[in-house]
């Protein structure tokens, strides 16, 4: 199982990072973060929020990509996220090899059911 989480700055409550992990504890870990993430956390502090839980790894990868695209990356001048990739690294795209793989439309439905504000 996997989770998707977000980190928000304490000073303005703005989402600055979207991540995935095999369990909810990854959301609170400070290791394996980039220097931009550490700069924000050191200066402003942060909160963490699990936004999706009990997902297959494949679904978590796709949902992470969706949120990174939605919020936009700072390095691409499209948003405030300090994520350095589009997300979903290692996420398979071959539906026949991975029976729990969902199409983008199916993922949008899952997201809307579990997170109705989108």
C-alpha positions as CSV (number, residue, x, y, z in Angstrom):
1,X,0.0,0.0,0.0
2,X,1.0,3.6,-0.5
3,X,0.1,7.1,0.5
4,X,0.2,10.6,-1.1
5,X,1.0,13.5,1.1
6,X,1.6,17.3,1.0
7,X,3.7,19.6,3.0
8,X,2.6,23.2,3.6
9,X,4.6,26.2,4.9
10,X,3.6,27.5,8.3
11,X,3.9,31.1,7.4
12,X,1.4,31.2,4.6
13,X,-0.1,27.7,4.6
14,X,1.0,27.3,0.9
15,X,1.6,23.7,-0.4
16,X,5.3,23.5,-1.3
17,X,5.8,19.7,-1.7
18,X,3.9,16.7,-2.9
19,X,5.2,13.2,-2.1
20,X,4.5,9.5,-2.0
21,X,5.6,6.8,0.4
22,X,4.9,3.2,1.2
23,X,3.5,4.3,4.6
24,X,2.4,7.5,6.4
25,X,5.7,7.8,8.2
26,X,7.5,9.0,5.0
27,X,5.5,12.2,5.1
28,X,7.3,13.2,8.3
29,X,10.8,12.2,7.4
30,X,13.4,14.9,6.7
31,X,16.0,12.7,5.0
32,X,16.3,12.5,1.2
33,X,14.8,16.0,0.6
34,X,16.4,18.5,-1.7
35,X,18.0,21.8,-0.6
36,X,15.0,23.9,-1.5
37,X,12.8,21.8,0.8
38,X,15.2,22.2,3.6
39,X,15.5,26.0,3.1
40,X,11.7,26.4,3.4
41,X,11.5,24.1,6.4
42,X,14.4,25.8,8.2
43,X,13.0,29.3,7.6
44,X,9.3,28.8,7.9
45,X,8.5,25.3,9.3
46,X,5.9,23.0,7.8
47,X,2.9,20.8,8.4
48,X,2.2,17.5,6.7
49,X,-1.0,16.0,5.6
50,X,-1.8,12.6,4.1
51,X,-4.2,13.4,1.2
52,X,-4.7,9.8,0.0
53,X,-4.1,6.5,1.8
54,X,-4.3,2.8,1.1
55,X,-3.4,3.1,-2.6
56,X,-1.6,0.7,-4.8
57,X,1.9,2.0,-5.6
58,X,0.9,2.6,-9.2
59,X,-2.1,4.7,-8.2
60,X,0.0,6.7,-5.8
61,X,2.5,7.4,-8.5
62,X,-0.2,8.7,-10.9
63,X,-1.9,10.7,-8.2
64,X,1.4,12.3,-7.2
65,X,2.0,13.3,-10.9
66,X,-1.5,14.8,-11.0
67,X,-1.0,17.0,-7.9
68,X,2.5,18.1,-9.0
69,X,1.0,19.1,-12.3
70,X,-2.0,20.8,-10.5
71,X,0.1,22.9,-8.1
72,X,3.1,23.4,-10.5
73,X,6.8,23.3,-9.9
74,X,8.9,26.3,-8.9
75,X,11.9,25.3,-10.9
76,X,9.7,25.4,-14.1
77,X,8.2,28.8,-13.0
78,X,4.7,27.1,-13.0
79,X,4.0,27.1,-9.2
80,X,5.4,26.9,-5.7
81,X,6.3,23.2,-5.4
82,X,10.0,22.4,-4.7
83,X,9.6,18.9,-6.2
84,X,12.4,18.5,-8.7
85,X,10.6,15.9,-10.9
86,X,7.2,15.5,-12.4
87,X,6.6,12.7,-9.9
88,X,5.7,9.0,-10.2
89,X,9.3,7.8,-10.7
90,X,9.3,4.1,-11.3
91,X,5.5,4.1,-12.0
92,X,4.6,1.5,-14.6
93,X,2.5,2.5,-17.6
94,X,1.9,-1.0,-19.0
95,X,-1.6,-1.9,-18.0
96,X,-1.2,-5.6,-19.0
97,X,1.9,-6.1,-16.8
98,X,0.2,-4.3,-13.8
99,X,-3.4,-5.2,-13.3
100,X,-4.0,-2.6,-10.7
101,X,-2.9,0.2,-13.0
102,X,-5.7,2.8,-13.6
103,X,-6.2,5.2,-16.5
104,X,-6.0,8.9,-15.9
105,X,-9.8,9.1,-16.0
106,X,-10.2,6.4,-13.4
107,X,-7.7,8.2,-11.2
108,X,-9.6,11.4,-11.5
109,X,-12.7,9.6,-10.3
110,X,-10.8,8.1,-7.4
111,X,-9.4,11.5,-6.5
112,X,-12.9,13.2,-6.7
113,X,-14.4,10.5,-4.5
114,X,-11.7,10.7,-1.8
115,X,-10.9,14.4,-2.1
116,X,-14.1,16.2,-3.4
117,X,-12.8,19.7,-3.7
118,X,-11.1,18.9,-7.0
